[in-house]
Amino acid sequence: MIGSRILGEALDRGHDVLAVVRDPSRLTTAHPALRLVTGNVLEPSSVLSAADGQDVVVSAVGGGHGDALGHLATAEPGTRALVAGLRALGRGVAGPRLISVGGAGPLRTSDGKLLWDTEGLPGPLLQIMHAHGDALDYLRTVSDVRWTVISPSALVGPGSRTGTYRSALDDLIVGEDGKSRISTEDFAVAVVDEIEHARHLDSRFTVGY
């Protein structure tokens, strides 16, 4: 849902993109600036092979919408494998940057609590939130690979590309209507903006309307 929008936004802006996917048959995008390879985010050697020669590695992997076990299996383990693969390139902070799609769970709400402390959240959703929180906690210990985590709003889904959004570091963004939301299309705009301008090195930020 998110990765395909980031891919399209990057191509539309003239970037050369190497897409690493588990199942190439699921990617129907065709573009002269797109190369496609099969890889597994949980294998550092796979990351190493794909990342060599790239400027930025964008991770938009997950277990699928609502799949708590899938997120548990990929969020922190996948992040560790990505860092291990980038470290193996031996270029340190001069090597490819890692930009990872995070979760909204560890964002601070207006009452000073974290979003995942909201009462009544279903168990599987809490598992997904904490899986992405664990990945963020791990990245905050990493100093030899440049990284950025971009957290979406509480609600993220297909919609319109307006090209506009607001950003914050640790606080959940809420609109005038009282909702925290962003379209996947404008989330992709924010990701590619970060690719191009690197405003949030070694930190997490969030975007919303």
Backbone as ProteinMPNN parsed JSONL, in Angstrom:
{"seq_chain_A": "MIGSRILGEALDRGHDVLAVVRDPSRLTTAHPALRLVTGNVLEPSSVLSAADGQDVVVSAVGGGHGDALGHLATAEPGTRALVAGLRALGRGVAGPRLISVGGAGPLRTSDGKLLWDTEGLPGPLLQIMHAHGDALDYLRTVSDVRWTVISPSALVGPGSRTGTYRSALDDLIVGEDGKSRISTEDFAVAVVDEIEHARHLDSRFTVGY", "coords_chain_A": {"N_chain_A": [[0.823, -1.206, 0.0], [1.895, 1.279, 0.852], [4.569, 1.171, -0.047], [4.363, 0.9, -2.873], [3.346, 3.374, -3.577], [5.443, 5.073, -2.83], [7.374, 4.184, -4.604], [6.178, 4.918, -7.094], [6.04, 7.732, -6.775], [8.765, 8.413, -6.557], [9.722, 7.631, -9.083], [8.189, 9.326, -10.708], [9.355, 11.72, -10.094], [11.762, 11.595, -11.327], [13.778, 9.924, -10.35], [16.178, 7.254, -10.359], [15.333, 3.96, -9.741], [15.783, 1.045, -7.857], [13.956, -1.658, -7.254], [13.367, -3.872, -4.676], [11.929, -6.865, -4.16], [9.879, -9.473, -2.737], [8.201, -11.048, -4.29], [8.251, -10.809, -7.539], [6.187, -10.923, -9.402], [4.074, -9.561, -8.383], [4.494, -6.902, -8.724], [3.562, -4.594, -10.919], [4.405, -2.329, -12.15], [5.963, -0.637, -14.8], [8.81, 0.938, -16.062], [11.286, 2.978, -17.58], [13.292, 3.833, -15.828], [13.306, 2.06, -13.803], [14.515, -0.735, -12.092], [14.242, -4.162, -11.282], [14.585, -6.513, -8.706], [14.776, -9.66, -6.995], [14.544, -10.162, -3.534], [15.231, -10.531, 0.029], [14.343, -8.986, 2.918], [15.113, -9.874, 5.397], [17.57, -11.001, 5.165], [20.821, -10.173, 5.509], [22.822, -10.367, 3.507], [21.379, -10.185, 1.187], [20.438, -7.594, 1.381], [22.879, -6.245, 1.278], [23.764, -6.797, -1.32], [21.796, -5.499, -2.859], [21.913, -2.843, -1.964], [24.414, -1.841, -2.551], [26.048, 0.691, -4.209], [23.876, 2.371, -4.252], [22.181, 5.433, -3.305], [20.255, 5.857, -1.324], [18.404, 3.762, 0.821], [15.184, 2.627, 1.017], [12.876, 1.417, 3.243], [9.893, -0.179, 3.195], [8.621, -2.34, 4.197], [6.379, -4.781, 5.58], [4.032, -6.712, 7.486], [1.667, -6.777, 6.195], [-1.656, -5.42, 5.976], [-3.044, -5.169, 9.105], [-1.916, -7.565, 9.901], [-0.582, -8.803, 12.517], [1.359, -10.714, 13.308], [2.937, -10.846, 11.049], [4.067, -8.27, 11.0], [5.502, -8.355, 13.404], [7.397, -10.195, 12.674], [8.873, -8.872, 10.759], [9.395, -6.131, 11.328], [11.299, -5.138, 13.559], [13.314, -7.266, 13.235], [13.749, -7.064, 10.442], [14.695, -4.452, 10.25], [17.088, -4.63, 11.708], [18.48, -6.377, 10.012], [18.696, -4.809, 7.734], [20.37, -2.737, 8.649], [22.623, -4.278, 9.277], [23.326, -5.191, 6.725], [23.93, -2.752, 5.45], [26.047, -1.921, 7.048], [27.909, -3.828, 6.338], [28.796, -2.935, 3.918], [30.84, -1.295, 4.529], [31.158, 1.475, 4.585], [30.237, 3.188, 6.483], [28.858, 6.187, 7.864], [29.061, 7.476, 5.472], [27.979, 5.895, 3.616], [25.046, 4.439, 1.949], [21.988, 6.021, 2.904], [19.465, 5.028, 5.257], [16.038, 4.963, 5.063], [13.172, 4.457, 6.777], [9.859, 3.249, 6.903], [7.871, 3.833, 9.578], [5.783, 3.355, 12.5], [2.747, 4.754, 13.941], [2.335, 4.4, 16.621], [4.282, 5.038, 18.784], [4.02, 7.832, 18.989], [3.428, 11.014, 20.527], [0.447, 12.015, 22.093], [-2.104, 14.61, 22.497], [-2.676, 14.621, 25.207], [-0.357, 13.993, 26.425], [0.34, 11.338, 26.544], [1.425, 8.271, 24.906], [0.402, 7.21, 21.641], [-0.135, 4.465, 21.545], [-0.998, 3.969, 24.068], [-3.624, 4.545, 24.179], [-6.877, 3.905, 25.298], [-8.745, 0.919, 24.706], [-7.714, -0.013, 22.294], [-7.36, -2.628, 19.903], [-5.843, -5.858, 20.491], [-4.154, -7.037, 18.35], [-3.531, -4.704, 16.857], [-2.086, -3.242, 18.747], [0.129, -4.905, 18.99], [1.301, -4.576, 16.466], [1.916, -1.832, 16.577], [3.801, -1.79, 18.713], [5.767, -3.413, 17.634], [6.834, -1.828, 15.596], [7.683, 0.217, 17.228], [9.727, -1.063, 18.65], [11.55, -1.417, 16.575], [12.218, 1.244, 16.043], [13.377, 1.936, 18.51], [15.652, 0.334, 18.379], [17.014, 1.477, 16.158], [17.687, 3.908, 17.238], [19.924, 3.318, 18.664], [21.869, 3.111, 16.823], [24.707, 4.411, 15.329], [26.502, 4.369, 13.295], [25.421, 4.155, 10.794], [23.565, 6.16, 8.663], [20.253, 7.083, 9.364], [16.662, 7.372, 9.061], [13.417, 7.54, 10.36], [10.111, 7.541, 9.3], [7.053, 8.273, 10.508], [3.639, 7.57, 9.958], [0.428, 9.293, 10.126], [-2.224, 8.598, 12.527], [-4.232, 7.474, 11.013], [-3.829, 6.126, 7.895], [-4.137, 5.804, 4.462], [-5.211, 4.904, 1.085], [-5.75, 7.682, -1.099], [-5.96, 11.063, -2.146], [-3.377, 12.817, -3.938], [-2.114, 15.612, -2.725], [0.198, 16.944, -2.407], [0.908, 18.349, -0.209], [1.581, 18.633, 3.302], [1.849, 18.473, 6.892], [4.511, 18.481, 9.3], [6.068, 16.937, 12.153], [8.08, 16.158, 15.054], [7.885, 14.328, 17.41], [5.246, 14.435, 18.127], [1.894, 13.51, 17.628], [0.17, 14.419, 14.736], [-2.717, 16.288, 14.391], [-5.628, 17.184, 12.67], [-7.793, 20.063, 11.992], [-10.275, 18.979, 12.078], [-10.143, 17.206, 14.088], [-9.083, 14.744, 13.508], [-6.411, 12.454, 12.939], [-4.63, 12.006, 10.207], [-3.432, 10.926, 6.95], [-2.995, 10.668, 3.443], [-1.851, 7.791, 1.594], [-0.611, 8.58, -0.707], [0.287, 11.252, -0.216], [1.895, 10.707, 1.936], [3.899, 9.318, 0.633], [4.94, 11.428, -0.856], [6.151, 12.88, 1.222], [8.132, 11.041, 1.994], [9.785, 10.924, -0.304], [10.521, 13.587, -0.419], [12.165, 13.625, 1.846], [14.153, 11.882, 0.979], [15.314, 13.498, -0.963], [16.144, 15.814, 0.43], [17.103, 15.266, 3.007], [16.468, 16.054, 5.775], [16.096, 15.035, 8.292], [18.145, 13.495, 9.655], [19.216, 10.628, 11.405], [16.986, 10.49, 13.092], [13.477, 10.433, 14.059], [10.481, 11.37, 12.416], [7.165, 12.663, 11.845], [4.291, 12.842, 9.678], [1.365, 14.57, 8.563], [-1.992, 15.842, 8.045]], "CA_chain_A": [[0.0, 0.0, 0.0], [2.75, 2.456, 0.937], [5.757, 1.015, -0.88], [4.065, 1.14, -4.283], [3.196, 4.821, -3.767], [6.784, 5.656, -2.785], [7.991, 3.819, -5.887], [5.62, 5.764, -8.139], [6.435, 9.121, -6.542], [10.185, 8.549, -6.892], [9.856, 7.57, -10.536], [7.594, 10.533, -11.28], [10.276, 12.848, -9.871], [12.968, 11.407, -12.11], [14.799, 9.113, -9.689], [16.434, 5.87, -10.768], [14.882, 3.144, -8.623], [15.958, -0.401, -7.824], [12.937, -2.195, -6.353], [13.676, -5.203, -4.161], [10.638, -7.433, -3.76], [9.872, -10.922, -2.52], [7.472, -11.686, -5.379], [8.244, -9.86, -8.654], [4.944, -10.975, -10.174], [3.094, -8.655, -7.778], [4.817, -5.527, -9.093], [3.177, -4.438, -12.331], [4.931, -1.065, -12.659], [7.015, -0.697, -15.821], [9.347, 2.284, -16.249], [12.696, 2.856, -18.0], [14.206, 4.123, -14.717], [13.064, 1.072, -12.751], [15.056, -2.087, -12.155], [13.552, -5.026, -10.335], [15.31, -7.702, -8.275], [14.158, -10.419, -5.917], [15.375, -10.145, -2.335], [14.583, -10.785, 1.308], [14.828, -7.988, 3.862], [15.641, -10.528, 6.589], [18.89, -11.551, 4.869], [21.778, -9.084, 5.312], [23.532, -10.484, 2.236], [20.458, -9.683, 0.166], [20.472, -6.14, 1.518], [24.191, -5.803, 0.827], [23.806, -6.862, -2.774], [20.901, -4.506, -3.446], [22.232, -1.48, -1.54], [25.714, -1.406, -3.07], [25.949, 1.644, -5.309], [22.69, 3.217, -4.118], [22.305, 6.586, -2.409], [19.297, 5.737, -0.238], [17.614, 2.534, 0.914], [13.887, 2.901, 1.625], [12.225, 0.193, 3.696], [8.442, -0.067, 3.4], [8.147, -3.711, 4.375], [5.497, -5.031, 6.708], [3.348, -7.998, 7.413], [0.369, -6.652, 5.558], [-2.609, -4.659, 6.788], [-3.681, -5.895, 10.191], [-1.246, -8.836, 10.174], [0.334, -8.531, 13.622], [2.484, -11.647, 13.28], [3.812, -10.44, 9.947], [4.834, -7.101, 11.422], [6.45, -8.806, 14.414], [8.458, -10.946, 11.999], [9.649, -8.059, 9.826], [9.703, -4.752, 11.733], [12.626, -5.034, 14.159], [14.297, -8.128, 12.561], [14.084, -6.503, 9.138], [15.506, -3.254, 10.47], [18.434, -5.09, 12.083], [19.119, -6.934, 8.819], [19.039, -3.685, 6.862], [21.551, -2.084, 9.209], [23.755, -5.199, 9.113], [23.72, -5.165, 5.32], [24.574, -1.472, 5.164], [27.351, -1.933, 7.715], [28.818, -4.708, 5.6], [29.372, -2.192, 2.798], [32.081, -0.733, 5.039], [31.289, 2.916, 4.302], [29.768, 3.956, 7.627], [27.873, 7.239, 7.613], [29.202, 7.934, 4.092], [27.283, 4.943, 2.76], [23.633, 4.734, 1.691], [21.113, 6.315, 4.038], [18.298, 4.168, 5.434], [14.784, 5.621, 5.409], [12.261, 3.367, 7.114], [8.477, 3.576, 7.258], [7.601, 3.379, 10.93], [4.393, 3.312, 12.922], [2.289, 5.921, 14.692], [2.15, 4.042, 18.023], [5.085, 5.76, 19.77], [3.88, 9.284, 18.893], [2.8, 11.604, 21.704], [-0.857, 12.631, 21.859], [-2.289, 15.911, 23.161], [-2.725, 14.455, 26.66], [0.975, 13.66, 26.912], [0.583, 9.903, 26.475], [1.736, 7.767, 23.572], [-0.807, 6.751, 20.953], [-0.435, 3.072, 21.859], [-1.606, 3.911, 25.393], [-5.044, 4.862, 24.05], [-7.721, 2.813, 25.782], [-9.641, 0.247, 23.777], [-7.083, -0.472, 21.053], [-7.348, -4.09, 19.834], [-4.549, -6.491, 20.721], [-3.294, -7.123, 17.169], [-3.028, -3.379, 16.505], [-1.046, -2.914, 19.72], [1.322, -5.672, 18.63], [1.912, -3.908, 15.312], [2.494, -0.573, 17.055], [4.997, -2.043, 19.507], [6.794, -3.96, 16.744], [7.505, -0.687, 14.97], [8.375, 0.923, 18.298], [10.983, -1.782, 18.917], [12.472, -1.104, 15.475], [12.695, 2.605, 16.272], [14.303, 1.899, 19.65], [16.921, -0.22, 17.911], [17.709, 2.447, 15.312], [18.226, 4.978, 18.077], [21.23, 2.884, 19.165], [22.76, 3.002, 15.656], [25.406, 5.666, 15.049], [27.444, 4.195, 12.181], [24.644, 4.164, 9.561], [22.594, 7.247, 8.686], [18.91, 6.546, 9.289], [15.499, 8.217, 9.317], [12.135, 6.85, 10.434], [8.965, 8.406, 9.031], [5.815, 7.698, 11.027], [2.426, 8.176, 9.401], [-0.602, 9.666, 11.084], [-2.951, 7.451, 13.069], [-4.964, 6.885, 9.896], [-3.153, 6.282, 6.613], [-4.784, 4.946, 3.481], [-5.268, 5.47, -0.26], [-6.513, 8.913, -1.232], [-5.499, 11.995, -3.168], [-2.055, 13.437, -3.791], [-2.209, 17.064, -2.699], [1.551, 17.483, -2.382], [1.099, 19.143, 1.002], [1.447, 17.938, 4.574], [2.55, 19.08, 8.012], [5.441, 17.541, 9.924], [6.444, 17.122, 13.553], [9.057, 15.16, 15.454], [7.389, 13.276, 18.294], [3.847, 14.668, 18.454], [0.895, 13.107, 16.647], [-0.436, 15.556, 14.058], [-4.175, 16.2, 14.346], [-6.197, 18.269, 11.892], [-8.847, 20.871, 12.597], [-11.455, 18.132, 12.264], [-9.891, 16.311, 15.202], [-8.59, 13.457, 13.025], [-5.003, 12.326, 12.575], [-4.695, 11.207, 8.983], [-2.722, 11.328, 5.744], [-3.141, 9.682, 2.372], [-0.604, 7.111, 1.234], [0.022, 9.359, -1.771], [1.042, 12.362, 0.365], [2.964, 10.109, 2.736], [4.984, 9.058, -0.32], [5.553, 12.731, -1.142], [7.031, 13.197, 2.346], [9.289, 10.152, 1.946], [10.698, 11.339, -1.374], [11.103, 14.86, 0.026], [13.273, 13.308, 2.751], [15.217, 11.351, 0.132], [15.971, 14.574, -1.696], [16.65, 16.917, 1.248], [17.767, 14.738, 4.218], [16.273, 17.013, 6.857], [15.894, 14.377, 9.589], [19.143, 12.451, 9.812], [19.32, 9.981, 12.715], [15.838, 10.865, 13.906], [12.145, 10.067, 13.603], [9.503, 12.45, 12.322], [5.856, 12.219, 11.397], [3.609, 13.759, 8.767], [-0.085, 14.485, 8.566], [-2.675, 17.049, 7.536]], "C_chain_A": [[0.861, 1.261, 0.0], [3.94, 2.353, -0.014], [5.506, 1.317, -2.343], [3.897, 2.628, -4.557], [4.557, 5.516, -3.726], [7.508, 5.388, -4.103], [7.501, 4.751, -6.991], [6.039, 7.215, -8.004], [7.898, 9.349, -6.916], [10.403, 8.526, -8.397], [9.316, 8.831, -11.195], [8.515, 11.737, -11.126], [11.623, 12.645, -10.558], [14.077, 10.63, -11.449], [14.971, 7.771, -10.389], [16.162, 4.977, -9.567], [15.2, 1.671, -8.857], [14.962, -0.94, -6.801], [13.3, -3.623, -5.976], [12.388, -5.782, -3.584], [10.766, -8.936, -3.563], [9.245, -11.652, -3.702], [7.357, -10.714, -6.547], [6.931, -9.843, -9.433], [3.893, -10.012, -9.629], [3.342, -7.197, -8.135], [4.578, -5.356, -10.587], [3.706, -3.152, -12.942], [6.04, -1.32, -13.679], [7.487, 0.727, -16.099], [10.811, 2.144, -16.654], [13.698, 3.124, -16.892], [14.058, 3.138, -13.573], [13.75, -0.24, -13.064], [14.44, -2.904, -11.037], [14.41, -6.236, -10.007], [14.53, -8.378, -7.161], [15.092, -10.431, -4.717], [14.544, -10.36, -1.093], [15.178, -9.845, 2.342], [15.454, -8.622, 5.099], [17.026, -11.126, 6.375], [19.877, -10.414, 4.597], [22.524, -9.158, 3.978], [22.684, -9.979, 1.082], [20.434, -8.161, 0.177], [21.772, -5.591, 0.958], [24.253, -5.759, -0.691], [22.977, -5.756, -3.413], [21.359, -3.08, -3.152], [23.524, -0.951, -2.138], [25.516, -0.504, -4.284], [24.739, 2.559, -5.247], [22.967, 4.383, -3.162], [21.451, 6.426, -1.155], [18.615, 4.377, -0.321], [16.319, 2.88, 1.654], [13.231, 1.573, 1.98], [10.747, 0.471, 3.963], [7.85, -1.456, 3.577], [7.252, -3.808, 5.594], [4.809, -6.366, 6.518], [2.059, -7.97, 6.645], [-0.598, -5.983, 6.505], [-3.255, -5.54, 7.848], [-3.02, -7.205, 10.568], [-0.192, -8.612, 11.252], [1.554, -9.434, 13.579], [3.459, -11.283, 12.173], [4.656, -9.248, 10.316], [5.863, -7.478, 12.491], [7.649, -9.483, 13.771], [9.357, -10.063, 11.162], [10.101, -6.716, 10.369], [11.096, -4.634, 12.347], [13.641, -5.971, 13.49], [14.713, -7.58, 11.194], [14.963, -5.279, 9.256], [16.935, -3.635, 10.842], [19.182, -5.641, 10.865], [19.529, -5.825, 7.851], [20.294, -2.99, 7.354], [22.783, -2.973, 9.042], [24.253, -5.197, 7.675], [24.429, -3.879, 4.952], [25.939, -1.376, 5.838], [28.367, -2.747, 6.927], [29.419, -4.028, 4.368], [30.667, -1.493, 3.213], [32.263, 0.749, 4.812], [30.78, 3.796, 5.43], [28.736, 4.991, 7.244], [27.992, 7.819, 6.201], [28.479, 7.009, 3.116], [25.83, 5.328, 2.546], [22.874, 5.035, 2.98], [19.966, 5.303, 4.059], [17.107, 5.023, 5.838], [13.749, 4.525, 5.597], [10.869, 3.902, 7.453], [8.185, 2.983, 8.624], [6.116, 3.305, 11.223], [4.045, 4.533, 13.744], [2.229, 5.66, 16.197], [2.962, 4.847, 19.011], [5.079, 7.278, 19.601], [3.089, 9.798, 20.092], [1.486, 12.286, 21.326], [-0.995, 13.911, 22.683], [-2.349, 15.805, 24.681], [-1.396, 13.998, 27.249], [1.298, 12.183, 26.931], [1.019, 9.519, 25.067], [0.473, 7.18, 22.967], [-1.151, 5.326, 21.346], [-0.984, 2.886, 23.278], [-3.091, 4.261, 25.377], [-5.881, 3.661, 24.47], [-8.563, 2.226, 24.649], [-9.019, -0.215, 22.479], [-7.043, -2.0, 21.038], [-5.937, -4.65, 19.956], [-3.654, -6.569, 19.497], [-2.719, -5.772, 16.747], [-1.924, -2.946, 17.459], [0.247, -3.661, 19.416], [2.056, -5.026, 17.466], [2.608, -2.621, 15.749], [3.798, -0.81, 17.806], [6.118, -2.665, 18.676], [7.559, -2.831, 16.063], [8.218, 0.168, 16.014], [9.699, 0.27, 18.64], [12.01, -1.491, 17.825], [13.055, 0.291, 15.638], [13.687, 2.643, 17.43], [15.66, 1.354, 19.231], [17.691, 0.815, 17.092], [18.314, 3.577, 16.132], [19.54, 4.591, 18.747], [22.279, 2.863, 18.053], [23.388, 4.36, 15.362], [26.33, 5.57, 13.839], [26.745, 4.041, 10.838], [23.64, 5.304, 9.683], [21.188, 6.674, 8.495], [17.863, 7.622, 9.558], [14.281, 7.318, 9.387], [11.031, 7.874, 10.194], [7.71, 7.69, 9.514], [4.618, 8.366, 10.365], [1.523, 8.697, 10.51], [-1.294, 8.411, 11.598], [-3.718, 6.718, 11.98], [-4.201, 7.173, 8.604], [-3.777, 5.305, 5.634], [-4.835, 5.629, 2.129], [-6.166, 6.703, -0.319], [-5.957, 9.76, -2.355], [-4.074, 12.457, -2.876], [-2.241, 14.942, -3.856], [-0.836, 17.71, -2.778], [1.844, 18.32, -1.162], [0.896, 18.276, 2.231], [2.109, 18.789, 5.646], [3.474, 18.034, 8.627], [5.696, 17.927, 11.369], [7.43, 16.028, 13.906], [8.408, 14.022, 16.249], [5.899, 13.379, 18.601], [2.927, 14.26, 17.305], [0.236, 14.345, 16.052], [-1.942, 15.32, 13.928], [-4.718, 17.414, 13.604], [-7.279, 19.024, 12.627], [-10.118, 20.067, 12.83], [-11.281, 17.13, 13.396], [-9.345, 14.957, 14.809], [-7.104, 13.533, 12.693], [-4.933, 11.427, 11.353], [-3.768, 11.778, 7.914], [-2.957, 10.258, 4.693], [-1.8, 9.011, 2.111], [0.139, 7.888, 0.155], [0.84, 10.517, -1.2], [2.11, 11.87, 1.341], [4.165, 9.817, 1.838], [5.686, 10.345, -0.717], [6.554, 13.083, -0.043], [8.286, 12.33, 2.335], [10.282, 10.611, 0.883], [11.28, 12.72, -1.088], [12.303, 14.61, 0.939], [14.441, 12.692, 1.988], [16.021, 12.496, -0.478], [16.65, 15.608, -0.791], [17.305, 16.495, 2.564], [17.678, 15.697, 5.397], [16.238, 16.356, 8.241], [16.861, 13.21, 9.764], [19.173, 11.953, 11.251], [18.181, 10.398, 13.647], [14.553, 10.33, 13.287], [11.303, 11.337, 13.448], [8.208, 11.879, 11.772], [5.231, 13.273, 10.502], [2.108, 13.534, 8.839], [-0.684, 15.775, 8.037], [-3.014, 18.009, 8.69]], "O_chain_A": [[0.597, 2.199, -0.753], [4.281, 3.315, -0.701], [6.351, 1.929, -2.997], [4.255, 3.106, -5.633], [4.802, 6.443, -4.498], [8.174, 6.271, -4.645], [8.303, 5.31, -7.739], [6.359, 7.866, -8.999], [8.232, 10.366, -7.523], [11.184, 9.318, -8.925], [9.918, 9.348, -12.136], [8.466, 12.668, -11.931], [12.532, 13.455, -10.38], [15.213, 10.659, -11.923], [14.019, 7.222, -10.943], [16.704, 5.211, -8.487], [14.918, 1.124, -9.923], [15.116, -0.7, -5.603], [13.514, -4.474, -6.84], [11.83, -5.243, -2.628], [11.639, -9.584, -4.14], [9.689, -12.737, -4.077], [6.458, -9.873, -6.554], [6.603, -8.836, -10.06], [2.932, -9.682, -10.323], [2.493, -6.344, -7.877], [5.307, -5.907, -11.412], [3.487, -2.898, -14.126], [6.942, -2.123, -13.442], [6.674, 1.618, -16.342], [11.512, 1.279, -16.129], [14.847, 2.693, -16.991], [14.614, 3.346, -12.495], [13.597, -0.794, -14.152], [14.153, -2.378, -9.961], [14.909, -6.912, -10.907], [13.726, -7.748, -6.474], [16.289, -10.68, -4.858], [13.314, -10.371, -1.143], [16.378, -9.895, 2.614], [16.246, -7.976, 5.784], [17.6, -11.699, 7.301], [19.781, -9.756, 3.561], [22.827, -8.125, 3.382], [23.202, -9.415, 0.119], [20.413, -7.52, -0.874], [21.772, -4.588, 0.245], [24.741, -4.79, -1.272], [23.402, -5.144, -4.393], [21.211, -2.199, -3.999], [23.712, 0.262, -2.225], [24.89, -0.9, -5.267], [24.584, 3.434, -6.099], [23.868, 4.319, -2.326], [21.864, 6.807, -0.059], [18.29, 3.902, -1.41], [16.356, 3.369, 2.783], [13.053, 0.709, 1.121], [10.399, 1.257, 4.844], [6.722, -1.72, 3.161], [7.359, -3.009, 6.524], [4.994, -7.049, 5.511], [1.417, -9.003, 6.455], [-0.379, -5.981, 7.716], [-3.924, -6.525, 7.535], [-3.503, -7.9, 11.462], [0.952, -8.274, 10.948], [2.673, -8.968, 13.792], [4.673, -11.4, 12.344], [5.842, -9.205, 9.986], [6.981, -6.965, 12.475], [8.775, -9.366, 14.254], [10.492, -10.443, 10.872], [11.117, -6.196, 9.909], [11.994, -4.079, 11.712], [14.749, -5.524, 13.192], [15.889, -7.628, 10.833], [15.876, -5.085, 8.454], [17.887, -3.032, 10.348], [20.379, -5.399, 10.707], [20.586, -5.899, 7.225], [21.187, -2.685, 6.564], [23.862, -2.485, 8.704], [25.459, -5.201, 7.431], [25.42, -3.902, 4.222], [26.879, -0.817, 5.272], [29.544, -2.391, 6.86], [30.43, -4.486, 3.835], [31.489, -1.141, 2.368], [33.389, 1.246, 4.84], [30.877, 5.021, 5.35], [27.856, 4.738, 6.422], [27.119, 8.573, 5.773], [28.381, 7.31, 1.926], [25.421, 6.427, 2.92], [23.087, 4.392, 4.008], [19.552, 4.792, 3.018], [17.161, 5.729, 6.845], [13.482, 3.752, 4.677], [10.725, 4.877, 8.191], [8.246, 1.767, 8.805], [5.294, 3.206, 10.312], [4.928, 5.264, 14.194], [2.088, 6.604, 16.975], [2.405, 5.314, 20.004], [6.023, 7.948, 20.021], [2.202, 9.117, 20.607], [1.426, 13.041, 20.356], [-0.11, 14.252, 23.469], [-2.1, 16.79, 25.377], [-1.318, 13.656, 28.429], [2.41, 11.799, 27.293], [0.986, 10.341, 24.15], [-0.414, 6.713, 23.682], [-2.329, 4.992, 21.471], [-1.386, 1.784, 23.651], [-3.744, 4.274, 26.42], [-5.622, 2.535, 24.047], [-9.028, 2.94, 23.76], [-9.721, -0.761, 21.629], [-6.724, -2.612, 22.057], [-4.963, -4.002, 19.575], [-2.483, -6.2, 19.587], [-1.564, -5.69, 16.33], [-0.935, -2.349, 17.034], [1.337, -3.109, 19.567], [3.284, -4.936, 17.471], [3.741, -2.35, 15.35], [4.788, -0.118, 17.57], [7.294, -2.466, 18.98], [8.786, -2.874, 15.964], [9.246, 0.777, 15.718], [10.687, 0.96, 18.891], [13.198, -1.338, 18.11], [14.244, 0.503, 15.401], [14.72, 3.305, 17.342], [16.697, 1.849, 19.671], [18.887, 1.01, 17.306], [19.342, 4.139, 15.755], [20.205, 5.443, 19.337], [23.456, 2.622, 18.321], [22.677, 5.347, 15.169], [26.883, 6.58, 13.402], [27.413, 3.818, 9.828], [22.939, 5.409, 10.69], [20.954, 5.88, 7.584], [18.14, 8.64, 10.193], [14.126, 6.422, 8.557], [11.017, 8.94, 10.809], [7.347, 6.634, 8.995], [4.584, 9.588, 10.227], [1.831, 8.551, 11.693], [-0.99, 7.3, 11.164], [-3.843, 5.494, 12.013], [-3.958, 8.331, 8.265], [-3.928, 4.121, 5.936], [-4.532, 6.818, 2.03], [-7.21, 6.756, 0.331], [-5.534, 9.243, -3.389], [-3.632, 12.482, -1.727], [-2.5, 15.491, -4.927], [-0.707, 18.872, -3.163], [2.904, 18.94, -1.073], [0.137, 17.307, 2.206], [2.849, 19.722, 5.334], [3.238, 16.834, 8.486], [5.559, 19.087, 11.755], [7.602, 15.075, 13.147], [8.393, 12.878, 15.794], [5.344, 12.504, 19.265], [3.158, 14.625, 16.152], [-0.208, 15.225, 16.789], [-2.381, 14.287, 13.421], [-4.313, 18.544, 13.876], [-7.643, 18.673, 13.75], [-10.941, 20.423, 13.674], [-12.159, 16.302, 13.641], [-9.155, 14.097, 15.669], [-6.612, 14.559, 12.223], [-5.151, 10.22, 11.453], [-3.376, 12.944, 7.962], [-3.102, 9.079, 5.017], [-0.744, 9.587, 2.374], [1.369, 7.864, 0.102], [1.965, 10.75, -1.642], [3.119, 12.545, 1.549], [5.309, 10.041, 2.231], [6.903, 10.354, -0.896], [7.666, 13.529, -0.328], [9.379, 12.814, 2.629], [11.484, 10.678, 1.141], [12.416, 13.0, -1.472], [13.327, 15.286, 0.831], [15.598, 12.953, 2.316], [17.251, 12.462, -0.504], [17.636, 16.221, -1.202], [18.001, 17.302, 3.179], [18.7, 16.104, 5.951], [16.339, 17.048, 9.254], [16.442, 12.075, 9.992], [19.156, 12.743, 12.195], [18.391, 10.627, 14.838], [14.539, 9.844, 12.157], [11.405, 12.262, 14.254], [8.169, 10.745, 11.292], [5.593, 14.448, 10.559], [1.646, 12.433, 9.141], [0.035, 16.687, 7.63], [-3.587, 19.073, 8.459]]}, "name": "protein", "num_of_chains": 1, "seq": "MIGSRILGEALDRGHDVLAVVRDPSRLTTAHPALRLVTGNVLEPSSVLSAADGQDVVVSAVGGGHGDALGHLATAEPGTRALVAGLRALGRGVAGPRLISVGGAGPLRTSDGKLLWDTEGLPGPLLQIMHAHGDALDYLRTVSDVRWTVISPSALVGPGSRTGTYRSALDDLIVGEDGKSRISTEDFAVAVVDEIEHARHLDSRFTVGY"}
